[in-house]
Amino acid sequence: MKELYLESLRKIKENNIKNEKDYIELMHKHLILNIESLKYITQTRNFKKIVKLAEELVI
């Protein structure tokens, strides 16, 4: 699960995703976590906080 979480954050960063709609489109193209799972793991309902986590991720 942690690998999928990190891969999801990487995809957000690599594709410059800024909102949930764009993330959902990305999710259909790649094997990454769905938006609800990502929110659960990060313990936030705010997608902007998830984007910030992704931007801080060192690849």
Contacts in CASP RR format, 6 or more apart in sequence:
PFRMAT RR
TARGET T0000
AUTHOR 0000-0000-0000
METHOD contacts of the structure
MODEL  1
MKELYLESLRKIKENNIKNEKDYIELMHKHLILNIESLKYITQTRNFKKI
VKLAEELVI
1 41 0 8 1.000
4 31 0 8 1.000
4 32 0 8 1.000
4 33 0 8 1.000
5 33 0 8 1.000
5 38 0 8 1.000
5 41 0 8 1.000
6 57 0 8 1.000
7 30 0 8 1.000
7 31 0 8 1.000
7 32 0 8 1.000
8 32 0 8 1.000
8 33 0 8 1.000
8 38 0 8 1.000
9 50 0 8 1.000
9 53 0 8 1.000
9 54 0 8 1.000
9 57 0 8 1.000
10 54 0 8 1.000
10 57 0 8 1.000
10 59 0 8 1.000
11 17 0 8 1.000
11 26 0 8 1.000
11 30 0 8 1.000
11 32 0 8 1.000
12 23 0 8 1.000
12 26 0 8 1.000
12 50 0 8 1.000
12 51 0 8 1.000
12 54 0 8 1.000
13 54 0 8 1.000
13 55 0 8 1.000
13 57 0 8 1.000
13 59 0 8 1.000
14 59 0 8 1.000
15 22 0 8 1.000
15 26 0 8 1.000
17 23 0 8 1.000
17 26 0 8 1.000
17 51 0 8 1.000
17 54 0 8 1.000
18 51 0 8 1.000
19 47 0 8 1.000
20 35 0 8 1.000
20 47 0 8 1.000
23 35 0 8 1.000
23 38 0 8 1.000
23 47 0 8 1.000
24 35 0 8 1.000
26 32 0 8 1.000
27 33 0 8 1.000
27 34 0 8 1.000
27 35 0 8 1.000
33 41 0 8 1.000
35 47 0 8 1.000
38 50 0 8 1.000
39 45 0 8 1.000
39 47 0 8 1.000
39 50 0 8 1.000
42 49 0 8 1.000
42 50 0 8 1.000
42 53 0 8 1.000
44 50 0 8 1.000
END
